[in-house]
Amino acid sequence: MFAAERRQLILEMVRANGAVSLRELARVVQTSEVTVRRDVRALEAEGLLDRRHGGAVLPGGFTRESGFPQKSHLATAEKTAIADLAANFVEEGEAIVVGAGTTTQELARRLARVPGLTVVTNSLLVAQALAHANRVEVVMTGGTLRGSNYALVGSGAEQSLQGLRVSRAFLSGSGLTAERGLSTSNMLSASVDRALVQAAAEVVVLADHTKLGTDTMFQTVPTDVITRLVTDEPPAHDDRAHTELQALADQGVQIAVAGATGNPGGDEVPARRRALPGPRRGQVPGGAAGLRSAAAVLGEQGAERERERARVADLRRR
């Protein structure tokens, strides 16, 4: 297929669906993701498409937001790995809040196995994932249903969160930068997310690498409020994502990186984790701001794997 034919087909697919992942585009046009990425860049240069979240969307800048059907097909392997890892930060008997989004929906499916958990959410999809979970209590906010992402928003949702206090909030969004933190394209969604953050002692952001360096209209969580980022390993050529990760680490965000493919050991085995260094809040980073040596990182990974094996063994004994 010639380049012109490929690009026309790509354009037609995006116009029909609103947003399409690079993986899906490559499958349909029967070529590599590298070639498709080049085609999408060419179409973006002509103002016909925008590159967003590991795929291509119709042009619209900061104001456009993809609906749930489109988002659910983007970066699916990465979201699965992130959810596997994020579930390890939830303990038995905790009370948490979980915001709306396709990645948080994946997390909710894994939280169904955590006994004694209380989950407060404004997402119908999160609630549905936990509806039949044994020994998990689901508390829903009030509010007005926003059909594009199946979330409750508005003053009713925000008022129902007043006076609430939980250990952690798990949130996703449309973009994440070290300068502005987490952001989204919808004002109502952003307002509820801010109320969820106010209810939590810690804030955990779930964002795949395609959202790193992307900035959208409405800020939801400033960088200095984010406790931890759970993300996937960016491709080696994605300089923007790597730079953004380092900048977030330099500002004190704890970063956990999950492998895009799960651990073959089974559901009880946590996904691979790697913590990027960063100064604690209130400390001034000394010397050059860079990643620690590979030997140090590998040593930490080895110690972490031993702790994870011990934890899994303990769970099985129970």
Salt bridges, closest charged atoms under 4 A:
GLU24 OE2 - ARG27 NH2 2.53
GLU33 OE2 - ARG23 NE 3.91
ASP39 OD2 - ARG6 NE 2.67
ASP39 OD1 - ARG7 NE 2.91
GLU44 OE1 - ARG51 NE 2.80
GLU65 OE2 - LYS71 NZ 3.30
GLU65 OE1 - ARG146 NH2 2.38
ASP84 OD1 - ARG110 NE 2.50
GLU94 OE2 - ARG168 NH1 2.17
GLU106 OE2 - ARG109 NH1 2.41
GLU106 OE1 - ARG110 NH1 3.09
GLU202 OE1 - ARG168 NE 3.35
ASP215 OD1 - ARG180 NH1 2.56
ASP232 OD2 - HIS209 ND1 2.60
GLU233 OE1 - ARG274 NH2 3.11
GLU268 OE1 - ARG316 NE 2.88
GLU300 OE2 - ARG292 NH1 3.18
GLU304 OE2 - ARG273 NH2 3.53
GLU304 OE1 - ARG307 NH2 2.71
GLU306 OE2 - ARG309 NH1 2.62
GLU308 OE2 - ARG273 NH2 3.34
ASP314 OD1 - ARG317 NH2 3.61
ASP314 OD2 - ARG318 NH2 2.86
